[in-house]
Each structure stands twice: as C-alpha cells, then as structure tokens.
Amino acid sequence: MRHNMVNIKPGNGLLRSVHIDPEVDKKLREIAYWSRISKADLMRLILELGLEDEDILNDAIKAYKESLN
C-alpha cells in the first residue's frame, strides 16, 4: 500500500492538544529517536495511517468502546 505523505509545516495545519499516557509518550519518543524523525511528525504519520486503513480504525474504535464498559 502506498501512502501519500503530506508535510505539514507550522502555519499550514491546525494545532491540537491531547493528553497522552506517559507510557505511550515514552514509546513515541523512542520510536521517533530511532527513526530520526520528530515526535510530532511520527504522531501525524500514525494518525494519517490509522485514518487511511478502515480496519485499523474500526478495531481501534471497538477497543475504545469496550474499554469504557
């Protein structure tokens, strides 16, 4: 599967703040370090890939809803 990556530069995108579990942030930081990309770019990449793949998105929504019960 080929992904069209969009390089979002400051001023070209929307700024959003989210609360992230410290363990998730640690994993993101480690992956970004070893991948030699910024953590912000990694997060954008993960969001884009998750939205692009309907199966991943549906599984994530289902898991989230189950976690609320």
N, C-alpha and C positions, 0 to 999 in steps of 0.2 A: 504494500500500500504506500503510495507517495503522498507526502504531506506538504502542503503549501505553507511555508512559514512566513509570518508577517513580522517584520522588525518594527516593534513599537518603540518609538523614541519619545522622550519626555515632551509633553505638549500634544502628542498625537493620540493619546489614549485617555481613558478615564482612570482616575486614581480611586482605588477602593481599599479600605482597611478591613482586615479579617482577623479574628482570633484563631491562633493555631496552637494545637497541643505542643508543649515543649519537645516531646519525643519526635513528633512529625517535623518540627523545625530543625531538630538536630539531623535527621535523615536528609532533609532537603539541603542543609548546609554541607553535609559530607558529599552528597552526590554532586552538587554544584562545584565543590572544590575539585573533586577528582575529574569532573567533566570539563573543567576550566571554563565554565560559563557562570554568569551571575545567578544568584538565587532567584531574583526577580524573573530573569529570562526562563529559568527552569520551571518556575511556577506557571508562567504564561504558556510554556510548551505543554505541561501536564494538563492545564485547563483546555487548551486547543485540542489535544489528542482525545481527552475524555469526552468533549462535546462532539467530536468528529465520529467517534465509534459508538453507535447506538447501543450495542450490547453492554459495553463498559458502563455507559451512562445509566441504563436500566438496572444493571446489577448494583451500582452504587446507590441509586435511589431506593431500591428494595432493601438493601442492607441498612441504610439510614433509617427507614421507616420501621424496620424490625428492631433496631436498637432503641427506639422510643418506647417500645412495649415492655 
